[in-house]
Amino acid sequence: MVNFGGVLFVFVLYFIFMLSIGIYFFKKSNKSEDYLLGGRNLGGLVISLSAQASDMSGWLLMGLPGAAYVGGLQTFWIALGLFLGTFINWSFIAKRLRIYTEVSNNSITIPQYFHNRFKDNSNMLKISSSIIILIFFLIYTASGFVAGGKLFNSVFGISYTLSLTVGVIIIVLYTFLGGFLAVCWTDFFQGILMFFAIIIVPIMAVSSHGGTTEVFNALSHMPKEFLQIFNSDTIGVIAILSSLSWGIGYFGQPHILMRFMAIKNASEIKSAKKIAISWVFFSLIAAVLIGIIARITLAGTLNESASETVFIVLVKGLFNPYMAGLFLAAILAAIMSTADSQLLVAASSVSEDLYKTLLKRTIKDKELILVSRAAVIVIAVLAYVIALNPTNSIMDLVSYAWAGFGASFGPTIIISLYWRKMSRLSAILGIITGGVTTIIWKSLQGGIFDLYEMLPAFLLSCAVIIITTLVKEESNPKIQQEFNEFERSL
């Protein structure tokens, strides 16, 4: 069993390292573009690992293994959907978004890109998309805080509320200090730690159980439905479509899309893509394996309500205190790498897209950075309040926020990068349709409403955008000229 002092020692060192990065970049964030987008000066290696670390969050080491522990190989469909979504996002969105956001008046936030892309003098696109970012990032950030609370509670036995508070303070401190540069560099190191942890733990678990032969022998005695990818009794068409539709959520996640926007040069995306895709492929396979192997090695002793702690339980039983501390810190890495990104994107919407827009005046960079930092604190406090309920499921919170962003922004991002005739009105209606449909569908249950809200909301948003544009195409010559410049830069 793991020793409290050894784990605590490693955790403290980890926190010091993360805070040091925030302090280092404090003096390097002198302009709002530096604080919110790192001055568009980050290399492909940092961006690739930062994007995937911020993407996967605490659910990679807690939520997904927990789902596999309960549902078995049926979890494969979620992993497949996420892998395909990552591949398509890097292949068909990353480069275009990097170029178009710079061509379109150097847009440094997603709402700002929508505003500049469609020359929206009414500011409706900025305001509506900023509101959606605030709503769903509160939920998403809360999921990370919940994961942190459960981690400290499980490892150290301290109260959930105290666990939650400690994690939130650390995340807020380095995000507050260093902004996007601190977030990306901490995510880079956290991405490395997450990868090695999620690969090594299942290997060690198999070894401790007698090797692959013993594990396969144990698997042969598991219930059939646990090992079936297709099973009409337990996973029907709606369940498979729901799982696969996680993949289309990638096109609308602001914290991932902003990584594409921040890369130093569009030419670096090709090499960054290879690193990101490899990281995701092996990480998703390992996450599912952890849940399945834990079901064998723990002999079903972990009840379903505690299934999201399977990684923690395995680590505590397999490693010495210091190694266990390092691998448990990987969960912190997963949590922090996403929560910090979400806080920063939400804060940027407050400062750049709401504060600056509503005041309608020239604002100095120092003032914008101050507003952004204040927004980080306020948003963190609100997410903290949501996360105070320890019965919250990490997977449920993530799936809701993921659907909200994917359906609200995904269709508009994709179509705006490929269809020059897309209109401002279609963008506004598409964003609102995706967000509202997600909320309404989520509130309904039974029958077709068991389908993950992402898919119907995404498709309905696409339909609204296409129909509206066909009825009234965009005729603004400035938009057509800008689109031509964008295409020449590809």
C-alpha positions as CSV (number, residue, x, y, z in Angstrom):
1,M,0.0,0.0,0.0
2,V,1.0,3.5,-0.7
3,N,2.6,5.7,2.0
4,F,0.9,9.1,2.7
5,G,4.2,11.0,3.2
6,G,5.8,9.8,0.0
7,V,2.8,10.7,-2.1
8,L,2.4,14.1,-0.4
9,F,6.1,14.9,-1.0
10,V,5.8,14.2,-4.8
11,F,2.5,16.3,-4.9
12,V,4.2,19.2,-3.2
13,L,7.1,19.1,-5.7
14,Y,4.7,18.9,-8.5
15,F,2.7,22.0,-7.3
16,I,5.9,24.0,-6.9
17,F,7.0,23.1,-10.4
18,M,3.6,24.2,-11.9
19,L,3.6,27.5,-9.9
20,S,7.2,28.2,-10.9
21,I,6.1,28.1,-14.6
22,G,3.3,30.6,-13.9
23,I,5.7,32.9,-12.1
24,Y,8.2,32.6,-14.9
25,F,5.7,33.7,-17.5
26,F,4.2,36.4,-15.4
27,K,6.6,39.1,-16.7
28,K,6.4,37.7,-20.3
29,S,2.6,38.5,-20.6
30,N,2.7,42.2,-21.3
31,K,0.1,42.4,-24.0
32,S,-3.4,40.8,-24.2
33,E,-2.3,38.7,-27.2
34,D,0.5,37.3,-25.0
35,Y,-1.7,36.6,-22.1
36,L,-4.6,35.1,-24.1
37,L,-2.8,33.4,-27.1
38,G,1.0,33.4,-26.3
39,G,1.8,35.9,-29.0
40,R,1.1,33.2,-31.6
41,N,4.7,32.1,-31.0
42,L,4.5,28.5,-29.8
43,G,6.2,25.5,-31.5
44,G,4.5,22.5,-32.9
45,L,5.7,20.1,-30.2
46,V,4.4,22.3,-27.3
47,I,1.1,22.9,-29.1
48,S,0.5,19.2,-29.9
49,L,1.0,18.0,-26.4
50,S,-0.7,21.0,-24.9
51,A,-3.8,20.5,-27.1
52,Q,-4.2,16.9,-26.2
53,A,-3.5,17.3,-22.5
54,S,-6.1,20.1,-22.3
55,D,-8.5,17.9,-24.4
56,M,-8.4,14.8,-22.4
57,S,-8.7,16.2,-18.8
58,G,-9.4,14.1,-15.7
59,W,-11.8,11.9,-17.5
60,L,-9.0,10.2,-19.4
61,L,-7.5,8.7,-16.2
62,M,-10.8,8.6,-14.2
63,G,-14.0,8.8,-16.3
64,L,-13.0,6.6,-19.2
65,P,-11.3,3.8,-17.2
66,G,-14.4,3.9,-14.9
67,A,-16.7,3.5,-17.8
68,A,-14.6,0.6,-19.1
69,Y,-14.6,-1.0,-15.6
70,V,-18.4,-1.0,-15.6
71,G,-19.2,-1.5,-19.3
72,G,-16.2,-3.4,-20.7
73,L,-15.3,-3.3,-24.4
74,Q,-18.4,-1.3,-25.3
75,T,-16.4,1.7,-24.2
76,F,-14.4,1.1,-27.4
77,W,-17.0,3.2,-29.3
78,I,-16.3,6.3,-27.3
79,A,-12.6,5.8,-27.8
80,L,-13.0,5.3,-31.6
81,G,-15.2,8.4,-31.9
82,L,-12.6,10.5,-30.0
83,F,-9.7,9.2,-32.1
84,L,-11.5,9.9,-35.4
85,G,-12.5,13.4,-34.2
86,T,-9.0,14.2,-33.2
87,F,-7.6,13.0,-36.5
88,I,-10.2,15.0,-38.6
89,N,-9.7,18.1,-36.4
90,W,-6.0,18.2,-36.9
91,S,-6.3,17.2,-40.6
92,F,-9.0,19.5,-41.8
93,I,-9.5,22.3,-39.3
94,A,-6.1,23.2,-37.6
95,K,-4.3,24.7,-40.6
96,R,-7.3,26.6,-42.0
97,L,-8.2,28.0,-38.6
98,R,-4.6,29.2,-37.9
99,I,-4.4,31.0,-41.2
100,Y,-7.9,32.4,-41.3
101,T,-7.8,33.8,-37.8
102,E,-4.7,35.8,-38.6
103,V,-6.0,36.9,-42.0
104,S,-9.2,38.0,-40.4
105,N,-7.8,40.9,-38.4
106,N,-5.6,38.8,-36.2
107,S,-8.5,37.2,-34.2
108,I,-7.3,35.9,-30.8
109,T,-10.5,34.4,-29.5
110,I,-13.2,32.2,-31.1
111,P,-16.0,34.9,-30.7
112,Q,-13.6,37.4,-32.2
113,Y,-13.0,35.1,-35.1
114,F,-16.7,34.8,-35.8
115,H,-17.1,38.6,-35.4
116,N,-14.3,39.4,-37.9
117,R,-15.1,36.5,-40.3
118,F,-18.6,37.8,-40.9
119,K,-18.0,41.5,-40.3
120,D,-20.7,41.5,-37.6
121,N,-21.3,45.2,-36.8
122,S,-24.2,44.2,-34.5
123,N,-21.8,42.3,-32.2
124,M,-24.5,39.5,-31.9
125,L,-21.9,36.8,-32.8
126,K,-19.5,38.0,-30.1
127,I,-22.1,38.3,-27.4
128,S,-24.0,35.0,-28.1
129,S,-20.9,32.9,-28.5
130,S,-19.4,34.4,-25.3
131,I,-22.5,33.6,-23.3
132,I,-22.3,30.0,-24.6
133,I,-18.6,29.8,-23.6
134,L,-19.4,31.0,-20.1
135,I,-22.3,28.6,-19.6
136,F,-20.6,25.4,-20.8
137,F,-17.1,26.2,-19.4
138,L,-18.6,26.6,-16.0
139,I,-19.9,23.0,-16.3
140,Y,-16.7,21.8,-17.9
141,T,-14.4,23.5,-15.4
142,A,-16.5,22.1,-12.6
143,S,-15.9,18.6,-13.9
144,G,-12.2,19.1,-13.5
145,F,-12.6,20.4,-10.0
146,V,-14.8,17.4,-9.1
147,A,-12.0,15.1,-10.4
148,G,-9.5,16.9,-8.2
149,G,-11.7,16.7,-5.2
150,K,-12.2,12.9,-5.7
151,L,-8.5,12.4,-6.2
152,F,-7.3,14.1,-2.9
153,N,-10.2,12.5,-1.0
154,S,-9.3,9.0,-2.3
155,V,-5.5,9.3,-1.8
156,F,-5.2,11.2,1.4
157,G,-8.6,10.6,3.1
158,I,-9.2,14.3,3.7
159,S,-12.7,15.8,3.2
160,Y,-13.9,16.3,-0.3
161,T,-14.5,20.0,0.3
162,L,-10.9,20.6,1.5
163,S,-9.6,18.5,-1.4
164,L,-11.5,20.5,-3.9
165,T,-10.4,23.8,-2.4
166,V,-6.6,22.9,-2.6
167,G,-6.8,21.9,-6.2
168,V,-8.8,25.0,-7.3
169,I,-6.3,27.3,-5.5
170,I,-3.3,25.8,-7.4
171,I,-5.0,25.9,-10.8
172,V,-6.1,29.5,-10.4
173,L,-2.7,30.7,-9.2
174,Y,-0.7,29.7,-12.2
175,T,-3.4,30.5,-14.7
176,F,-3.9,33.9,-13.1
177,L,-0.1,34.6,-13.2
178,G,1.1,33.4,-16.5
179,G,-1.8,33.2,-18.8
180,F,-1.7,31.2,-22.1
181,L,2.1,30.8,-22.1
182,A,2.0,29.3,-18.6
183,V,-1.0,27.1,-19.5
184,C,0.6,25.7,-22.6
185,W,4.0,25.0,-21.1
186,T,2.4,23.4,-18.0
187,D,0.2,21.4,-20.3
188,F,3.2,20.3,-22.3
189,F,4.9,18.8,-19.2
190,Q,1.6,17.4,-18.0
191,G,0.9,15.8,-21.3
192,I,4.2,13.9,-21.1
193,L,3.5,12.8,-17.5
194,M,-0.1,11.7,-18.4
195,F,1.1,9.6,-21.4
196,F,3.8,7.7,-19.5
197,A,1.4,7.1,-16.6
198,I,-1.4,5.7,-18.7
199,I,0.9,3.4,-20.6
200,I,2.9,2.1,-17.7
201,V,0.0,1.4,-15.3
202,P,-1.8,-1.2,-17.4
203,I,1.5,-3.0,-18.2
204,M,2.4,-3.2,-14.5
205,A,-1.2,-4.4,-13.6
206,V,-0.9,-7.2,-16.2
207,S,2.6,-8.2,-14.9
208,S,1.4,-8.2,-11.2
209,H,-1.5,-10.5,-12.2
210,G,0.8,-13.1,-13.6
211,G,1.3,-11.9,-17.2
212,T,-0.8,-11.8,-20.3
213,T,-1.7,-15.5,-20.2
214,E,-3.3,-15.2,-16.7
215,V,-5.1,-12.1,-17.7
216,F,-6.5,-13.7,-20.9
217,N,-7.5,-16.7,-18.9
218,A,-9.4,-14.5,-16.4
219,L,-11.0,-12.6,-19.3
220,S,-12.4,-15.9,-20.6
221,H,-14.4,-16.2,-17.4
222,M,-15.9,-12.7,-17.5
223,P,-19.6,-12.3,-18.6
224,K,-20.0,-12.3,-22.4
225,E,-21.6,-8.9,-22.5
226,F,-18.5,-7.4,-20.8
227,L,-16.3,-8.5,-23.7
228,Q,-18.6,-7.7,-26.6
229,I,-18.4,-4.6,-28.8
230,F,-21.7,-5.5,-30.4
231,N,-24.6,-6.7,-28.3
232,S,-28.2,-5.8,-29.1
233,D,-29.3,-6.4,-25.5
234,T,-26.8,-4.0,-23.9
235,I,-25.6,-1.6,-26.7
236,G,-28.0,-0.8,-29.5
237,V,-27.8,1.6,-32.5
238,I,-28.6,4.6,-30.3
239,A,-25.8,3.8,-27.9
240,I,-23.2,3.3,-30.6
241,L,-24.2,6.5,-32.4
242,S,-24.1,8.3,-29.0
243,S,-20.6,7.0,-28.3
244,L,-19.2,7.8,-31.8
245,S,-20.7,11.2,-31.8
246,W,-18.2,12.3,-29.2
247,G,-15.8,12.7,-32.1
248,I,-17.7,15.5,-33.8
249,G,-17.4,17.6,-30.6
250,Y,-13.8,18.4,-31.3
251,F,-14.7,20.9,-34.0
252,G,-16.2,23.3,-31.5
253,Q,-14.0,23.1,-28.4
254,P,-12.5,26.6,-27.8
255,H,-9.7,25.4,-25.5
256,I,-8.5,23.0,-28.3
257,L,-9.1,25.4,-31.2
258,M,-7.1,28.2,-29.6
259,R,-4.1,25.9,-29.6
260,F,-4.3,25.8,-33.4
261,M,-4.6,29.5,-33.5
262,A,-1.5,29.9,-31.3
263,I,1.0,27.8,-33.2
264,K,4.0,29.8,-34.5
265,N,3.6,28.9,-38.2
266,A,0.9,26.9,-40.1
267,S,3.7,24.8,-41.6
268,E,4.4,23.2,-38.1
269,I,0.9,21.7,-38.0
270,K,1.8,18.7,-40.1
271,S,4.5,17.5,-37.6
272,A,2.3,18.5,-34.6
273,K,-0.5,16.4,-36.0
274,K,1.6,13.3,-36.0
275,I,2.6,13.7,-32.3
276,A,-1.0,14.6,-31.3
277,I,-2.6,11.6,-33.1
278,S,0.0,9.1,-31.7
279,W,-0.5,10.5,-28.2
280,V,-4.3,10.1,-28.4
281,F,-4.2,6.7,-30.1
282,F,-2.1,5.0,-27.4
283,S,-3.7,7.0,-24.5
284,L,-7.3,6.0,-25.4
285,I,-6.4,2.3,-25.8
286,A,-4.5,2.3,-22.5
287,A,-7.4,4.1,-20.7
288,V,-9.9,1.4,-21.8
289,L,-7.4,-1.4,-20.9
290,I,-7.0,0.1,-17.4
291,G,-10.7,-0.3,-16.7
292,I,-10.9,-3.8,-18.1
293,I,-7.7,-5.0,-16.3
294,A,-8.9,-3.4,-13.1
295,R,-12.1,-5.4,-13.3
296,I,-10.0,-8.6,-13.3
297,T,-7.3,-7.6,-10.8
298,L,-9.7,-6.1,-8.3
299,A,-12.1,-9.0,-8.8
300,G,-15.1,-6.7,-9.0
301,T,-14.5,-5.5,-5.4
302,L,-14.9,-1.8,-6.4
303,N,-18.6,-0.9,-6.6
304,E,-20.0,1.0,-9.6
305,S,-20.3,4.3,-7.7
306,A,-16.6,4.3,-7.1
307,S,-15.6,3.1,-10.6
308,E,-14.0,6.4,-11.5
309,T,-11.3,5.8,-8.9
310,V,-10.0,2.6,-10.6
311,F,-6.7,4.2,-11.7
312,I,-6.1,5.5,-8.2
313,V,-6.7,2.1,-6.6
314,L,-4.4,0.3,-9.1
315,V,-1.6,2.8,-8.6
316,K,-1.8,2.7,-4.8
317,G,-1.5,-1.1,-4.9
318,L,1.2,-1.4,-7.6
319,F,3.9,1.1,-6.8
320,N,6.1,2.4,-4.0
321,P,5.1,5.7,-2.4
322,Y,7.2,8.0,-4.7
323,M,6.3,6.3,-8.0
324,A,2.7,6.2,-6.9
325,G,2.9,9.9,-6.1
326,L,4.3,10.5,-9.6
327,F,1.6,8.5,-11.3
328,L,-1.2,10.0,-9.2
329,A,0.2,13.4,-10.0
330,A,-0.6,12.4,-13.6
331,I,-4.3,12.7,-12.7
332,L,-3.6,16.1,-11.3
333,A,-1.9,16.9,-14.6
334,A,-4.9,15.7,-16.6
335,I,-7.3,17.8,-14.4
336,M,-5.1,20.9,-14.3
337,S,-4.2,20.9,-18.0
338,T,-7.9,21.2,-18.9
339,A,-9.2,23.3,-16.1
340,D,-6.5,26.0,-16.6
341,S,-7.3,26.1,-20.4
342,Q,-11.0,26.4,-19.8
343,L,-10.5,29.2,-17.2
344,L,-8.3,31.1,-19.6
345,V,-10.7,30.8,-22.6
346,A,-13.7,31.8,-20.5
347,A,-11.7,34.7,-19.1
348,S,-10.7,35.8,-22.6
349,S,-14.4,35.9,-23.6
350,V,-15.2,38.1,-20.6
351,S,-12.3,40.6,-21.3
352,E,-12.0,40.6,-25.1
353,D,-15.5,39.7,-26.2
354,L,-17.8,41.2,-23.6
355,Y,-16.0,43.8,-21.6
356,K,-14.3,45.4,-24.6
357,T,-17.3,45.1,-26.8
358,L,-19.9,46.4,-24.4
359,L,-17.8,49.4,-23.3
360,K,-17.2,50.3,-26.9
361,R,-13.9,52.2,-26.3
362,T,-10.2,51.7,-26.7
363,I,-8.8,49.8,-23.8
364,K,-5.2,49.4,-22.9
365,D,-3.6,46.0,-22.8
366,K,-2.8,46.3,-19.1
367,E,-6.5,46.9,-18.3
368,L,-7.5,43.9,-20.4
369,I,-5.0,41.6,-18.7
370,L,-6.3,42.8,-15.3
371,V,-9.9,42.1,-16.4
372,S,-8.9,38.7,-17.7
373,R,-7.2,37.8,-14.4
374,A,-10.2,39.0,-12.4
375,A,-12.4,36.9,-14.6
376,V,-10.3,33.8,-13.9
377,I,-11.0,34.2,-10.2
378,V,-14.7,34.8,-10.6
379,I,-15.3,31.9,-13.0
380,A,-13.3,29.6,-10.8
381,V,-15.4,30.5,-7.8
382,L,-18.6,29.8,-9.7
383,A,-17.3,26.5,-11.0
384,Y,-16.1,25.7,-7.5
385,V,-19.7,26.1,-6.2
386,I,-21.0,23.7,-8.9
387,A,-18.3,21.2,-8.0
388,L,-19.1,21.2,-4.2
389,N,-21.6,18.4,-4.8
390,P,-19.4,15.2,-4.4
391,T,-22.0,13.1,-6.1
392,N,-21.4,14.8,-9.5
393,S,-20.2,12.4,-12.1
394,I,-17.1,13.5,-14.0
395,M,-18.2,11.8,-17.2
396,D,-21.7,13.3,-17.0
397,L,-20.4,16.9,-16.6
398,V,-17.8,16.5,-19.3
399,S,-20.3,15.0,-21.8
400,Y,-22.8,17.8,-21.3
401,A,-20.2,20.6,-21.8
402,W,-18.6,18.7,-24.7
403,A,-21.9,18.5,-26.5
404,G,-22.7,22.2,-25.8
405,F,-19.5,23.4,-27.4
406,G,-19.4,20.8,-30.2
407,A,-23.0,21.6,-31.4
408,S,-22.8,25.3,-30.8
409,F,-19.5,26.1,-32.5
410,G,-18.5,23.0,-34.5
411,P,-20.8,23.5,-37.5
412,T,-20.1,27.2,-37.7
413,I,-16.3,26.6,-37.5
414,I,-16.3,23.9,-40.2
415,I,-18.6,25.6,-42.7
416,S,-17.0,29.1,-42.2
417,L,-13.6,27.7,-43.1
418,Y,-14.9,26.0,-46.3
419,W,-17.9,27.9,-47.7
420,R,-17.3,31.5,-48.7
421,K,-21.0,32.2,-49.1
422,M,-21.9,31.4,-45.5
423,S,-23.7,34.4,-44.1
424,R,-23.6,36.2,-40.8
425,L,-27.3,35.4,-40.1
426,S,-26.6,31.7,-40.6
427,A,-23.7,31.8,-38.2
428,I,-25.8,33.5,-35.5
429,L,-28.7,31.1,-35.9
430,G,-26.4,28.0,-36.1
431,I,-24.7,28.9,-32.8
432,I,-27.9,29.5,-31.0
433,T,-29.6,26.4,-32.5
434,G,-26.8,24.2,-31.4
435,G,-26.7,25.5,-27.8
436,V,-30.4,25.6,-27.3
437,T,-31.0,22.1,-28.8
438,T,-28.3,20.7,-26.5
439,I,-30.0,22.1,-23.4
440,I,-33.5,21.0,-24.4
441,W,-32.5,17.5,-25.6
442,K,-30.5,16.9,-22.4
443,S,-33.6,17.6,-20.3
444,L,-35.6,14.9,-22.1
445,Q,-35.3,11.2,-21.5
446,G,-36.5,8.0,-23.1
447,G,-36.6,6.6,-26.6
448,I,-34.8,8.7,-29.2
449,F,-34.0,11.2,-26.4
450,D,-31.5,8.6,-25.0
451,L,-29.4,9.6,-28.0
452,Y,-26.4,11.7,-26.9
453,E,-27.5,15.4,-27.3
454,M,-24.4,16.1,-29.4
455,L,-25.6,14.4,-32.5
456,P,-29.1,15.9,-33.0
457,A,-27.9,19.4,-31.9
458,F,-24.9,19.3,-34.3
459,L,-27.0,18.1,-37.2
460,L,-29.7,20.6,-36.6
461,S,-27.2,23.4,-36.4
462,C,-25.6,22.3,-39.7
463,A,-29.1,22.2,-41.3
464,V,-30.0,25.7,-40.1
465,I,-26.7,27.2,-41.4
466,I,-27.0,25.6,-44.8
467,I,-30.7,26.5,-45.3
468,T,-30.2,30.0,-44.1
469,T,-27.2,30.6,-46.4
470,L,-29.0,29.1,-49.4
471,V,-31.9,31.5,-48.8
472,K,-29.6,34.5,-48.3
473,E,-26.0,34.2,-49.4
474,E,-23.3,36.5,-48.0
475,S,-22.7,39.3,-50.4
476,N,-20.3,41.6,-48.5
477,P,-17.3,42.2,-50.9
478,K,-14.9,42.6,-47.9
479,I,-15.7,39.1,-46.8
480,Q,-15.2,37.7,-50.3
481,Q,-11.9,39.5,-50.6
482,E,-10.7,38.2,-47.3
483,F,-11.7,34.6,-48.2
484,N,-9.7,34.9,-51.4
485,E,-6.7,36.0,-49.4
486,F,-7.2,33.1,-47.0
487,E,-7.3,30.6,-49.8
488,R,-4.1,32.0,-51.4
489,S,-2.4,31.5,-48.0
490,L,-3.3,27.8,-47.7
